[in-house]
């Protein structure tokens, strides 16, 4: 989504003792006027997956903020494995922001590590949601 032009941030938030929600924040003005056609499709897919997780039983909610004078919306989900996703997104955002200052070797190394991490931490969200309901 970031590569398609969206400004995105990810964070975790303690909801209550022992309860962590992981959130993905978008700028509302970008959602209303997507930077590219690809961005529009990717955000639609994100919303469909978010709704799918809700239907599976995950606790989800949204939070609207105006921290710097522009409206933002965060989509939160209470699935513990999303904390790994938040960490991976933040790693990617740091990489993407500084990509012009990196060597080709550094870029390749990051991309290989990132792909390996995606494979390593690939788990069944459906199973995790089902287990959290018991």
N, C-alpha and C positions, 0 to 999 in steps of 0.2 A: 504494500500500500504506500509505503514511503517512497519507493522508487517510481510510483505512478503520480506522485506530486502531493500527496496528503502530508500534512504536519500531524504527527502522531506521537503520543507519549504513553508510557505504561507505568503503572505503579501498583503497589499493594497497600491495603488499608485494613487496619484492625477494626472489625465491626464490634466485637465484644471479646471477652476473655476467651482465648483459644480459637477465635474465629477470624479468619483472614479472607478478605475478598481481593481479587485481582482485577484491576481496571485498565481500560484502554480509552484514552482521551483524544477527542477530535475537536477541531475548531468548527463551530456551527456554520460560519460563513463559507468554509470549504465544502461542507456537506450540501449546502444549498446551491453552490456553484462549483461542482467538482472540477479540479484542474485539468483532468483528461477524461476521455470516455472510458478508458481502462480503470481509472480511479472510481468512477461511478459504479462499474460492474463489481469491482472488488469490495466496495462498501456494501453493496446490495448482498453480496455473498456473505460478508461478515454478519450483517443483520440476520440473514437466514440461519446461519450457524448458531448465533446467539439465541434465537428463538427456538431452534432445535434443542439446544442444551436446556432451555427453560422447560420445554415439553417433556424432556427426559426426567425432570425433577430437580434440576440444579436451581439454587437460589440465585436470582439475577436481579439487578436493579440499575437504574440510571441516576446520575447526579449531574445537575447543571451548575456551572460556575461562571463567574465573570472576574477572573483574577487580575487581568491586566487591561480591562476595558473591552475585551472581546469575549463573546460568549463561547463557552466550551461545554462539551457533554462527555461524561465518562460512563462507559458501560462496564459494570462490575459483575463478576461471577464468583461464587463461592465454591471453587473447585481447586483443591490444594495444588494439583500439578500445574495449574496456570501460573504459579509463582515462578516456576522454571521458565515458562514462556515469557513472562514479564522480564526476567533476567536476560533471556536471549534477545528480546526486542531491544532492551536498553543497550546491550553490547552492539547490536546491529546499528542502532541510531548513532552511537559514538563513532563507529567505523564509517558510516555513511557521511557523517558531518565532516570527517577529516580525510576523506578518500583522496582528495587532491594533493594532500601532503604526504601520502604514503607511496612507498616503492611498489612496483609490480609484484615483487616477492611477498611483501607484507599483505597486499590485497589477496593474493592467491592463498597464502597461509591462513588468513582469517576465513576466507570462503570455505576452504577445506575443513577447518575446525568447526565452523558453523554448521556445515552439512553433516559432519560426524555427530555433533551434539544433537541435531534434530533426529537423527536415527537412534541415538542412544536413549534419549528421553521420550521416544515415541511410545505412548501407552494409550490404552483404551479409555477415552473420556467417558464413554457410555458406561463401562464397567465401574469406573471411579464414582460416577454420579450415583449409580445403583448401590454401591457399597456405602456411600455416605448417608443414604436414606435409612439404613438399618441401624 
